[in-house]
Amino acid sequence: MLGEEDTQPKERSREERDAEVRCLGCLGHFRPPSGADHADCPHCGASWRLTWLDAHSVKIRGPWKKS
Ligand SMILES: [Zn+2]
């Protein structure tokens, strides 16, 4: 999305693991819905704001403010 080319060879196993994040609260792994701008950790219930690097790569950006 930012124009950077992926120099790493694509690995099928990585594709299938897609879009997993680690909760900053409880360090549990979970998979947010594809393209979601935020997601709740199923382990501890914390809400996190998400940034998608590509369709299979997502990172937690910070706490999500619940309104
Ligand atoms: Zn958690």
N, CA, C, O and the ligand as a Tripos MOL2 file, in Angstrom:
@<TRIPOS>MOLECULE
protein
  269   267    68     0     0
PROTEIN
NO_CHARGES

@<TRIPOS>ATOM
      1 N           0.8270   -1.2030    0.0000 N.3       1 MET1
      2 CA          0.0000    0.0000    0.0000 C.3       1 MET1
      3 C           0.8670    1.2600    0.0000 C.2       1 MET1
      4 O           0.4810    2.2890   -0.5560 O.2       1 MET1
      5 N           2.0320    1.1690    0.6240 N.am      2 LEU2
      6 CA          2.9080    2.3140    0.6940 C.3       2 LEU2
      7 C           3.9350    2.2990   -0.4280 C.2       2 LEU2
      8 O           4.8260    3.1490   -0.4600 O.2       2 LEU2
      9 N           3.8260    1.3530   -1.3440 N.am      3 GLY3
     10 CA          4.7110    1.3010   -2.4720 C.3       3 GLY3
     11 C           5.9860    0.5240   -2.2290 C.2       3 GLY3
     12 O           6.8600    0.4820   -3.0950 O.2       3 GLY3
     13 N           6.1060   -0.0790   -1.0890 N.am      4 GLU4
     14 CA          7.2950   -0.8770   -0.8320 C.3       4 GLU4
     15 C           7.1160   -2.2800   -1.3900 C.2       4 GLU4
     16 O           6.0720   -2.9110   -1.2220 O.2       4 GLU4
     17 N           8.1480   -2.7430   -2.0470 N.am      5 GLU5
     18 CA          8.0570   -4.0820   -2.6120 C.3       5 GLU5
     19 C           8.4590   -5.1060   -1.5620 C.2       5 GLU5
     20 O           9.3680   -4.8940   -0.7600 O.2       5 GLU5
     21 N           7.7510   -6.2120   -1.5990 N.am      6 ASP6
     22 CA          8.0740   -7.2890   -0.6780 C.3       6 ASP6
     23 C           9.2230   -8.1010   -1.2450 C.2       6 ASP6
     24 O           9.0740   -8.7940   -2.2510 O.2       6 ASP6
     25 N          10.3720   -8.0080   -0.5880 N.am      7 THR7
     26 CA         11.5500   -8.7000   -1.1050 C.3       7 THR7
     27 C          11.6250  -10.1340   -0.6150 C.2       7 THR7
     28 O          12.4350  -10.9250   -1.0980 O.2       7 THR7
     29 N          10.7800  -10.4610    0.3420 N.am      8 GLN8
     30 CA         10.8150  -11.8170    0.8680 C.3       8 GLN8
     31 C           9.9890  -12.7380   -0.0260 C.2       8 GLN8
     32 O           8.9300  -12.3510   -0.5180 O.2       8 GLN8
     33 N          10.4740  -13.9440   -0.2290 N.am      9 PRO9
     34 CA          9.6740  -14.9040   -1.0030 C.3       9 PRO9
     35 C           8.3950  -15.2320   -0.2600 C.2       9 PRO9
     36 O           8.3820  -15.3620    0.9640 O.2       9 PRO9
     37 N           7.3420  -15.3590   -1.0060 N.am     10 LYS10
     38 CA          6.0590  -15.6600   -0.3700 C.3      10 LYS10
     39 C           6.0400  -17.1020    0.1140 C.2      10 LYS10
     40 O           6.4050  -18.0320   -0.6060 O.2      10 LYS10
     41 N           5.6140  -17.2490    1.3200 N.am     11 GLU11
     42 CA          5.5160  -18.5950    1.8670 C.3      11 GLU11
     43 C           4.0560  -18.9120    2.0930 C.2      11 GLU11
     44 O           3.2990  -18.1260    2.6620 O.2      11 GLU11
     45 N           3.6930  -20.0670    1.6370 N.am     12 ARG12
     46 CA          2.3020  -20.4610    1.7300 C.3      12 ARG12
     47 C           1.8420  -20.5280    3.1870 C.2      12 ARG12
     48 O           0.7170  -20.1510    3.5140 O.2      12 ARG12
     49 N           2.7190  -21.0070    4.0390 N.am     13 SER13
     50 CA          2.3240  -21.1400    5.4420 C.3      13 SER13
     51 C           2.0260  -19.7790    6.0530 C.2      13 SER13
     52 O           1.1490  -19.6360    6.9060 O.2      13 SER13
     53 N           2.7740  -18.7910    5.5980 N.am     14 ARG14
     54 CA          2.5470  -17.4520    6.1180 C.3      14 ARG14
     55 C           1.2130  -16.9020    5.6190 C.2      14 ARG14
     56 O           0.4940  -16.2300    6.3590 O.2      14 ARG14
     57 N           0.8970  -17.1870    4.3900 N.am     15 GLU15
     58 CA         -0.3800  -16.7330    3.8450 C.3      15 GLU15
     59 C          -1.5460  -17.2990    4.6540 C.2      15 GLU15
     60 O          -2.5320  -16.6120    4.9220 O.2      15 GLU15
     61 N          -1.4110  -18.5370    5.0250 N.am     16 GLU16
     62 CA         -2.5270  -19.1920    5.7110 C.3      16 GLU16
     63 C          -2.6480  -18.7770    7.1710 C.2      16 GLU16
     64 O          -3.6900  -18.9690    7.7970 O.2      16 GLU16
     65 N          -1.6020  -18.2230    7.6920 N.am     17 ARG17
     66 CA         -1.6680  -17.7620    9.0830 C.3      17 ARG17
     67 C          -2.2910  -16.3780    9.1870 C.2      17 ARG17
     68 O          -2.3730  -15.8110   10.2760 O.2      17 ARG17
     69 N          -2.7150  -15.8530    8.0960 N.am     18 ASP18
     70 CA         -2.8900  -14.4230    7.8770 C.3      18 ASP18
     71 C          -3.5110  -13.6190    9.0150 C.2      18 ASP18
     72 O          -4.3460  -14.0990    9.7810 O.2      18 ASP18
     73 N          -3.0680  -12.4000    9.0800 N.am     19 ALA19
     74 CA         -3.7450  -11.3800    9.8620 C.3      19 ALA19
     75 C          -3.8830  -11.7220   11.3450 C.2      19 ALA19
     76 O          -4.9460  -11.5340   11.9380 O.2      19 ALA19
     77 N          -2.8240  -12.2120   11.9220 N.am     20 GLU20
     78 CA         -2.8600  -12.4940   13.3500 C.3      20 GLU20
     79 C          -2.1380  -11.3740   14.1010 C.2      20 GLU20
     80 O          -1.0810  -10.9060   13.6800 O.2      20 GLU20
     81 N          -2.7200  -10.9640   15.1980 N.am     21 VAL21
     82 CA         -2.0690   -9.9620   16.0310 C.3      21 VAL21
     83 C          -1.8850  -10.5210   17.4330 C.2      21 VAL21
     84 O          -2.5230  -11.5000   17.8200 O.2      21 VAL21
     85 N          -1.0150   -9.8890   18.1700 N.am     22 ARG22
     86 CA         -0.8450  -10.2580   19.5670 C.3      22 ARG22
     87 C          -1.3440   -9.1130   20.4310 C.2      22 ARG22
     88 O          -0.8910   -7.9740   20.3170 O.2      22 ARG22
     89 N          -2.2630   -9.4360   21.2750 N.am     23 CYS23
     90 CA         -2.8430   -8.4430   22.1770 C.3      23 CYS23
     91 C          -1.7750   -7.8420   23.0770 C.2      23 CYS23
     92 O          -0.9650   -8.5590   23.6630 O.2      23 CYS23
     93 N          -1.7810   -6.5070   23.1800 N.am     24 LEU24
     94 CA         -0.7970   -5.8360   24.0270 C.3      24 LEU24
     95 C          -1.1700   -5.9230   25.4980 C.2      24 LEU24
     96 O          -0.3650   -5.6160   26.3770 O.2      24 LEU24
     97 N          -2.4040   -6.3450   25.7530 N.am     25 GLY25
     98 CA         -2.8490   -6.4420   27.1320 C.3      25 GLY25
     99 C          -2.5040   -7.7810   27.7520 C.2      25 GLY25
    100 O          -1.9100   -7.8500   28.8280 O.2      25 GLY25
    101 N          -2.8840   -8.8440   27.0580 N.am     26 CYS26
    102 CA         -2.6940  -10.1790   27.6330 C.3      26 CYS26
    103 C          -1.7100  -11.0240   26.8260 C.2      26 CYS26
    104 O          -1.3960  -12.1510   27.2090 O.2      26 CYS26
    105 N          -1.2200  -10.4750   25.7040 N.am     27 LEU27
    106 CA         -0.2560  -11.1460   24.8360 C.3      27 LEU27
    107 C          -0.8300  -12.3710   24.1450 C.2      27 LEU27
    108 O          -0.0930  -13.1940   23.6020 O.2      27 LEU27
    109 N          -2.1500  -12.4840   24.1710 N.am     28 GLY28
    110 CA         -2.7940  -13.5790   23.4620 C.3      28 GLY28
    111 C          -2.9070  -13.2690   21.9780 C.2      28 GLY28
    112 O          -3.0680  -12.1110   21.5920 O.2      28 GLY28
    113 N          -2.8260  -14.2890   21.1550 N.am     29 HIS29
    114 CA         -2.9380  -14.0990   19.7060 C.3      29 HIS29
    115 C          -4.3920  -14.2430   19.2730 C.2      29 HIS29
    116 O          -5.1320  -15.0820   19.7850 O.2      29 HIS29
    117 N          -4.7820  -13.4020   18.3140 N.am     30 PHE30
    118 CA         -6.1030  -13.5630   17.7230 C.3      30 PHE30
    119 C          -6.1110  -12.9740   16.3220 C.2      30 PHE30
    120 O          -5.1980  -12.2420   15.9390 O.2      30 PHE30
    121 N          -7.1410  -13.2980   15.5660 N.am     31 ARG31
    122 CA         -7.2450  -12.8200   14.1900 C.3      31 ARG31
    123 C          -8.4370  -11.8880   14.0590 C.2      31 ARG31
    124 O          -9.5840  -12.3290   14.1310 O.2      31 ARG31
    125 N          -8.1740  -10.6160   13.8690 N.am     32 PRO32
    126 CA         -9.2810   -9.6720   13.6910 C.3      32 PRO32
    127 C          -9.9510   -9.8800   12.3410 C.2      32 PRO32
    128 O          -9.3390  -10.4350   11.4280 O.2      32 PRO32
    129 N         -11.1940   -9.4470   12.2020 N.am     33 PRO33
    130 CA        -11.8820   -9.5240   10.9110 C.3      33 PRO33
    131 C         -11.1010   -8.7550    9.8510 C.2      33 PRO33
    132 O         -10.5800   -7.6730   10.1210 O.2      33 PRO33
    133 N         -11.0220   -9.3110    8.6550 N.am     34 SER34
    134 CA        -10.2250   -8.7020    7.5960 C.3      34 SER34
    135 C         -10.6600   -7.2720    7.3130 C.2      34 SER34
    136 O         -11.8330   -7.0140    7.0440 O.2      34 SER34
    137 N          -9.7220   -6.3530    7.3740 N.am     35 GLY35
    138 CA         -9.9970   -4.9640    7.0500 C.3      35 GLY35
    139 C         -10.6000   -4.1610    8.1870 C.2      35 GLY35
    140 O         -10.8560   -2.9680    8.0250 O.2      35 GLY35
    141 N         -10.8320   -4.7850    9.3300 N.am     36 ALA36
    142 CA        -11.4470   -4.0700   10.4430 C.3      36 ALA36
    143 C         -10.5190   -2.9760   10.9630 C.2      36 ALA36
    144 O          -9.3030   -3.1610   11.0110 O.2      36 ALA36
    145 N         -11.0850   -1.8490   11.3470 N.am     37 ASP37
    146 CA        -10.2390   -0.7770   11.8710 C.3      37 ASP37
    147 C          -9.9800   -0.9380   13.3630 C.2      37 ASP37
    148 O          -9.1080   -0.2850   13.9360 O.2      37 ASP37
    149 N         -10.7580   -1.8220   13.9780 N.am     38 HIS38
    150 CA        -10.4720   -2.1590   15.3630 C.3      38 HIS38
    151 C         -11.0430   -3.5350   15.6640 C.2      38 HIS38
    152 O         -11.8960   -4.0450   14.9380 O.2      38 HIS38
    153 N         -10.5550   -4.1260   16.7480 N.am     39 ALA39
    154 CA        -11.0360   -5.4500   17.1070 C.3      39 ALA39
    155 C         -10.8850   -5.6530   18.6050 C.2      39 ALA39
    156 O         -10.0090   -5.0740   19.2480 O.2      39 ALA39
    157 N         -11.7500   -6.4810   19.1360 N.am     40 ASP40
    158 CA        -11.6680   -6.8150   20.5510 C.3      40 ASP40
    159 C         -10.8740   -8.1080   20.7240 C.2      40 ASP40
    160 O         -11.0620   -9.0740   19.9850 O.2      40 ASP40
    161 N         -10.0010   -8.1050   21.6980 N.am     41 CYS41
    162 CA         -9.2830   -9.3260   22.0250 C.3      41 CYS41
    163 C         -10.2590  -10.3320   22.6370 C.2      41 CYS41
    164 O         -10.9500  -10.0100   23.6030 O.2      41 CYS41
    165 N         -10.3210  -11.5370   22.0900 N.am     42 PRO42
    166 CA        -11.2470  -12.5380   22.6270 C.3      42 PRO42
    167 C         -10.7700  -13.0950   23.9690 C.2      42 PRO42
    168 O         -11.5270  -13.7710   24.6650 O.2      42 PRO42
    169 N          -9.5400  -12.8190   24.3250 N.am     43 HIS43
    170 CA         -8.9850  -13.3760   25.5560 C.3      43 HIS43
    171 C          -9.2590  -12.4810   26.7650 C.2      43 HIS43
    172 O          -9.6680  -12.9550   27.8250 O.2      43 HIS43
    173 N          -9.0250  -11.1780   26.5860 N.am     44 CYS44
    174 CA         -9.1730  -10.2830   27.7310 C.3      44 CYS44
    175 C         -10.2040   -9.1870   27.4870 C.2      44 CYS44
    176 O         -10.5530   -8.4490   28.4090 O.2      44 CYS44
    177 N         -10.7020   -9.0720   26.2330 N.am     45 GLY45
    178 CA        -11.7630   -8.1130   25.9570 C.3      45 GLY45
    179 C         -11.3010   -6.7110   25.6450 C.2      45 GLY45
    180 O         -12.1260   -5.8250   25.4240 O.2      45 GLY45
    181 N          -9.9950   -6.4870   25.6220 N.am     46 ALA46
    182 CA         -9.4810   -5.1600   25.3010 C.3      46 ALA46
    183 C          -9.7440   -4.8330   23.8370 C.2      46 ALA46
    184 O          -9.7240   -5.7190   22.9830 O.2      46 ALA46
    185 N          -9.9900   -3.5520   23.5480 N.am     47 SER47
    186 CA        -10.2300   -3.1220   22.1690 C.3      47 SER47
    187 C          -8.9860   -2.4360   21.6250 C.2      47 SER47
    188 O          -8.3780   -1.5970   22.2910 O.2      47 SER47
    189 N          -8.6190   -2.8060   20.4100 N.am     48 TRP48
    190 CA         -7.3970   -2.2700   19.8110 C.3      48 TRP48
    191 C          -7.6780   -1.6810   18.4470 C.2      48 TRP48
    192 O          -8.4860   -2.1940   17.6720 O.2      48 TRP48
    193 N          -6.9900   -0.5910   18.1810 N.am     49 ARG49
    194 CA         -7.0360    0.0080   16.8450 C.3      49 ARG49
    195 C          -6.0340   -0.7150   15.9580 C.2      49 ARG49
    196 O          -4.9240   -1.0220   16.3910 O.2      49 ARG49
    197 N          -6.4200   -0.9850   14.7280 N.am     50 LEU50
    198 CA         -5.6160   -1.8180   13.8490 C.3      50 LEU50
    199 C          -5.1040   -1.0500   12.6430 C.2      50 LEU50
    200 O          -5.7590   -0.1380   12.1400 O.2      50 LEU50
    201 N          -3.9290   -1.4350   12.1950 N.am     51 THR51
    202 CA         -3.3880   -0.9220   10.9410 C.3      51 THR51
    203 C          -3.0530   -2.1040   10.0520 C.2      51 THR51
    204 O          -2.3330   -3.0190   10.4510 O.2      51 THR51
    205 N          -3.5930   -2.0680    8.8290 N.am     52 TRP52
    206 CA         -3.3520   -3.1570    7.8810 C.3      52 TRP52
    207 C          -2.2060   -2.7870    6.9520 C.2      52 TRP52
    208 O          -2.2520   -1.7750    6.2530 O.2      52 TRP52
    209 N          -1.1700   -3.6330    6.9570 N.am     53 LEU53
    210 CA         -0.0470   -3.4270    6.0480 C.3      53 LEU53
    211 C          -0.3750   -3.9870    4.6790 C.2      53 LEU53
    212 O          -0.0090   -3.4060    3.6580 O.2      53 LEU53
    213 N          -1.0590   -5.1070    4.6590 N.am     54 ASP54
    214 CA         -1.6370   -5.6640    3.4430 C.3      54 ASP54
    215 C          -2.7360   -6.6050    3.8980 C.2      54 ASP54
    216 O          -3.0660   -6.6470    5.0830 O.2      54 ASP54
    217 N          -3.2950   -7.3470    2.9860 N.am     55 ALA55
    218 CA         -4.4600   -8.1590    3.3170 C.3      55 ALA55
    219 C          -4.1480   -9.2420    4.3510 C.2      55 ALA55
    220 O          -5.0490   -9.7730    4.9990 O.2      55 ALA55
    221 N          -2.8690   -9.5590    4.4950 N.am     56 HIS56
    222 CA         -2.5060  -10.6520    5.3900 C.3      56 HIS56
    223 C          -1.6140  -10.1800    6.5250 C.2      56 HIS56
    224 O          -0.9980  -10.9920    7.2160 O.2      56 HIS56
    225 N          -1.5450   -8.9010    6.7150 N.am     57 SER57
    226 CA         -0.6100   -8.3910    7.6960 C.3      57 SER57
    227 C          -1.2410   -7.2200    8.4450 C.2      57 SER57
    228 O          -1.5540   -6.1850    7.8560 O.2      57 SER57
    229 N          -1.4180   -7.3980    9.7330 N.am     58 VAL58
    230 CA         -2.0800   -6.3710   10.5190 C.3      58 VAL58
    231 C          -1.3130   -6.1620   11.8160 C.2      58 VAL58
    232 O          -0.7520   -7.0970   12.3880 O.2      58 VAL58
    233 N          -1.3030   -4.9180   12.2610 N.am     59 LYS59
    234 CA         -0.6290   -4.6180   13.5210 C.3      59 LYS59
    235 C          -1.5520   -3.8090   14.4190 C.2      59 LYS59
    236 O          -2.4210   -3.0700   13.9550 O.2      59 LYS59
    237 N          -1.3400   -3.9710   15.6930 N.am     60 ILE60
    238 CA         -2.0690   -3.1470   16.6570 C.3      60 ILE60
    239 C          -1.4170   -1.7840   16.7420 C.2      60 ILE60
    240 O          -0.2120   -1.6560   16.9620 O.2      60 ILE60
    241 N          -2.2360   -0.7810   16.5640 N.am     61 ARG61
    242 CA         -1.7170    0.5900   16.5490 C.3      61 ARG61
    243 C          -1.8290    1.2350   17.9260 C.2      61 ARG61
    244 O          -1.0020    2.0670   18.3000 O.2      61 ARG61
    245 N          -2.8380    0.8520   18.6600 N.am     62 GLY62
    246 CA         -2.9960    1.4290   19.9830 C.3      62 GLY62
    247 C          -4.3730    1.1020   20.5120 C.2      62 GLY62
    248 O          -5.1480    0.4100   19.8530 O.2      62 GLY62
    249 N          -4.6760    1.5850   21.6730 N.am     63 PRO63
    250 CA         -5.9890    1.3270   22.2570 C.3      63 PRO63
    251 C          -7.1040    1.9470   21.4420 C.2      63 PRO63
    252 O          -6.9650    3.0510   20.9160 O.2      63 PRO63
    253 N          -8.1950    1.2400   21.3430 N.am     64 TRP64
    254 CA         -9.3750    1.7610   20.6650 C.3      64 TRP64
    255 C         -10.2860    2.4000   21.7090 C.2      64 TRP64
    256 O         -10.6000    1.8100   22.7430 O.2      64 TRP64
    257 N         -10.6930    3.6150   21.4020 N.am     65 LYS65
    258 CA        -11.5810    4.2990   22.3420 C.3      65 LYS65
    259 C         -13.0130    3.8540   22.1120 C.2      65 LYS65
    260 O         -13.5860    4.0800   21.0470 O.2      65 LYS65
    261 N         -13.5620    3.2420   23.0900 N.am     66 LYS66
    262 CA        -14.9620    2.8680   23.0060 C.3      66 LYS66
    263 C         -15.8240    4.0830   23.2970 C.2      66 LYS66
    264 O         -15.5550    4.8470   24.2240 O.2      66 LYS66
    265 N         -16.8500    4.2490   22.5010 N.am     67 SER67
    266 CA        -17.7190    5.3980   22.7130 C.3      67 SER67
    267 C         -18.9840    4.9720   23.4290 C.2      67 SER67
    268 O         -19.8500    5.8040   23.7010 O.2      67 SER67
    269 ZN         -6.0200   -9.6280   25.3040 Zn       68 ZN68
@<TRIPOS>BOND
     1     1     2 1
     2     2     3 1
     3     3     4 2
     4     3     5 am
     5     5     6 1
     6     6     7 1
     7     7     8 2
     8     7     9 am
     9     9    10 1
    10    10    11 1
    11    11    12 2
    12    11    13 am
    13    13    14 1
    14    14    15 1
    15    15    16 2
    16    15    17 am
    17    17    18 1
    18    18    19 1
    19    19    20 2
    20    19    21 am
    21    21    22 1
    22    22    23 1
    23    23    24 2
    24    23    25 am
    25    25    26 1
    26    26    27 1
    27    27    28 2
    28    27    29 am
    29    29    30 1
    30    30    31 1
    31    31    32 2
    32    31    33 am
    33    33    34 1
    34    34    35 1
    35    35    36 2
    36    35    37 am
    37    37    38 1
    38    38    39 1
    39    39    40 2
    40    39    41 am
    41    41    42 1
    42    42    43 1
    43    43    44 2
    44    43    45 am
    45    45    46 1
    46    46    47 1
    47    47    48 2
    48    47    49 am
    49    49    50 1
    50    50    51 1
    51    51    52 2
    52    51    53 am
    53    53    54 1
    54    54    55 1
    55    55    56 2
    56    55    57 am
    57    57    58 1
    58    58    59 1
    59    59    60 2
    60    59    61 am
    61    61    62 1
    62    62    63 1
    63    63    64 2
    64    63    65 am
    65    65    66 1
    66    66    67 1
    67    67    68 2
    68    67    69 am
    69    69    70 1
    70    70    71 1
    71    71    72 2
    72    71    73 am
    73    73    74 1
    74    74    75 1
    75    75    76 2
    76    75    77 am
    77    77    78 1
    78    78    79 1
    79    79    80 2
    80    79    81 am
    81    81    82 1
    82    82    83 1
    83    83    84 2
    84    83    85 am
    85    85    86 1
    86    86    87 1
    87    87    88 2
    88    87    89 am
    89    89    90 1
    90    90    91 1
    91    91    92 2
    92    91    93 am
    93    93    94 1
    94    94    95 1
    95    95    96 2
    96    95    97 am
    97    97    98 1
    98    98    99 1
    99    99   100 2
   100    99   101 am
   101   101   102 1
   102   102   103 1
   103   103   104 2
   104   103   105 am
   105   105   106 1
   106   106   107 1
   107   107   108 2
   108   107   109 am
   109   109   110 1
   110   110   111 1
   111   111   112 2
   112   111   113 am
   113   113   114 1
   114   114   115 1
   115   115   116 2
   116   115   117 am
   117   117   118 1
   118   118   119 1
   119   119   120 2
   120   119   121 am
   121   121   122 1
   122   122   123 1
   123   123   124 2
   124   123   125 am
   125   125   126 1
   126   126   127 1
   127   127   128 2
   128   127   129 am
   129   129   130 1
   130   130   131 1
   131   131   132 2
   132   131   133 am
   133   133   134 1
   134   134   135 1
   135   135   136 2
   136   135   137 am
   137   137   138 1
   138   138   139 1
   139   139   140 2
   140   139   141 am
   141   141   142 1
   142   142   143 1
   143   143   144 2
   144   143   145 am
   145   145   146 1
   146   146   147 1
   147   147   148 2
   148   147   149 am
   149   149   150 1
   150   150   151 1
   151   151   152 2
   152   151   153 am
   153   153   154 1
   154   154   155 1
   155   155   156 2
   156   155   157 am
   157   157   158 1
   158   158   159 1
   159   159   160 2
   160   159   161 am
   161   161   162 1
   162   162   163 1
   163   163   164 2
   164   163   165 am
   165   165   166 1
   166   166   167 1
   167   167   168 2
   168   167   169 am
   169   169   170 1
   170   170   171 1
   171   171   172 2
   172   171   173 am
   173   173   174 1
   174   174   175 1
   175   175   176 2
   176   175   177 am
   177   177   178 1
   178   178   179 1
   179   179   180 2
   180   179   181 am
   181   181   182 1
   182   182   183 1
   183   183   184 2
   184   183   185 am
   185   185   186 1
   186   186   187 1
   187   187   188 2
   188   187   189 am
   189   189   190 1
   190   190   191 1
   191   191   192 2
   192   191   193 am
   193   193   194 1
   194   194   195 1
   195   195   196 2
   196   195   197 am
   197   197   198 1
   198   198   199 1
   199   199   200 2
   200   199   201 am
   201   201   202 1
   202   202   203 1
   203   203   204 2
   204   203   205 am
   205   205   206 1
   206   206   207 1
   207   207   208 2
   208   207   209 am
   209   209   210 1
   210   210   211 1
   211   211   212 2
   212   211   213 am
   213   213   214 1
   214   214   215 1
   215   215   216 2
   216   215   217 am
   217   217   218 1
   218   218   219 1
   219   219   220 2
   220   219   221 am
   221   221   222 1
   222   222   223 1
   223   223   224 2
   224   223   225 am
   225   225   226 1
   226   226   227 1
   227   227   228 2
   228   227   229 am
   229   229   230 1
   230   230   231 1
   231   231   232 2
   232   231   233 am
   233   233   234 1
   234   234   235 1
   235   235   236 2
   236   235   237 am
   237   237   238 1
   238   238   239 1
   239   239   240 2
   240   239   241 am
   241   241   242 1
   242   242   243 1
   243   243   244 2
   244   243   245 am
   245   245   246 1
   246   246   247 1
   247   247   248 2
   248   247   249 am
   249   249   250 1
   250   250   251 1
   251   251   252 2
   252   251   253 am
   253   253   254 1
   254   254   255 1
   255   255   256 2
   256   255   257 am
   257   257   258 1
   258   258   259 1
   259   259   260 2
   260   259   261 am
   261   261   262 1
   262   262   263 1
   263   263   264 2
   264   263   265 am
   265   265   266 1
   266   266   267 1
   267   267   268 2
@<TRIPOS>SUBSTRUCTURE
     1 MET1         2 RESIDUE 1 A MET
     2 LEU2         6 RESIDUE 1 A LEU
     3 GLY3        10 RESIDUE 1 A GLY
     4 GLU4        14 RESIDUE 1 A GLU
     5 GLU5        18 RESIDUE 1 A GLU
     6 ASP6        22 RESIDUE 1 A ASP
     7 THR7        26 RESIDUE 1 A THR
     8 GLN8        30 RESIDUE 1 A GLN
     9 PRO9        34 RESIDUE 1 A PRO
    10 LYS10       38 RESIDUE 1 A LYS
    11 GLU11       42 RESIDUE 1 A GLU
    12 ARG12       46 RESIDUE 1 A ARG
    13 SER13       50 RESIDUE 1 A SER
    14 ARG14       54 RESIDUE 1 A ARG
    15 GLU15       58 RESIDUE 1 A GLU
    16 GLU16       62 RESIDUE 1 A GLU
    17 ARG17       66 RESIDUE 1 A ARG
    18 ASP18       70 RESIDUE 1 A ASP
    19 ALA19       74 RESIDUE 1 A ALA
    20 GLU20       78 RESIDUE 1 A GLU
    21 VAL21       82 RESIDUE 1 A VAL
    22 ARG22       86 RESIDUE 1 A ARG
    23 CYS23       90 RESIDUE 1 A CYS
    24 LEU24       94 RESIDUE 1 A LEU
    25 GLY25       98 RESIDUE 1 A GLY
    26 CYS26      102 RESIDUE 1 A CYS
    27 LEU27      106 RESIDUE 1 A LEU
    28 GLY28      110 RESIDUE 1 A GLY
    29 HIS29      114 RESIDUE 1 A HIS
    30 PHE30      118 RESIDUE 1 A PHE
    31 ARG31      122 RESIDUE 1 A ARG
    32 PRO32      126 RESIDUE 1 A PRO
    33 PRO33      130 RESIDUE 1 A PRO
    34 SER34      134 RESIDUE 1 A SER
    35 GLY35      138 RESIDUE 1 A GLY
    36 ALA36      142 RESIDUE 1 A ALA
    37 ASP37      146 RESIDUE 1 A ASP
    38 HIS38      150 RESIDUE 1 A HIS
    39 ALA39      154 RESIDUE 1 A ALA
    40 ASP40      158 RESIDUE 1 A ASP
    41 CYS41      162 RESIDUE 1 A CYS
    42 PRO42      166 RESIDUE 1 A PRO
    43 HIS43      170 RESIDUE 1 A HIS
    44 CYS44      174 RESIDUE 1 A CYS
    45 GLY45      178 RESIDUE 1 A GLY
    46 ALA46      182 RESIDUE 1 A ALA
    47 SER47      186 RESIDUE 1 A SER
    48 TRP48      190 RESIDUE 1 A TRP
    49 ARG49      194 RESIDUE 1 A ARG
    50 LEU50      198 RESIDUE 1 A LEU
    51 THR51      202 RESIDUE 1 A THR
    52 TRP52      206 RESIDUE 1 A TRP
    53 LEU53      210 RESIDUE 1 A LEU
    54 ASP54      214 RESIDUE 1 A ASP
    55 ALA55      218 RESIDUE 1 A ALA
    56 HIS56      222 RESIDUE 1 A HIS
    57 SER57      226 RESIDUE 1 A SER
    58 VAL58      230 RESIDUE 1 A VAL
    59 LYS59      234 RESIDUE 1 A LYS
    60 ILE60      238 RESIDUE 1 A ILE
    61 ARG61      242 RESIDUE 1 A ARG
    62 GLY62      246 RESIDUE 1 A GLY
    63 PRO63      250 RESIDUE 1 A PRO
    64 TRP64      254 RESIDUE 1 A TRP
    65 LYS65      258 RESIDUE 1 A LYS
    66 LYS66      262 RESIDUE 1 A LYS
    67 SER67      266 RESIDUE 1 A SER
    68 ZN68       269 GROUP 0 **** ****
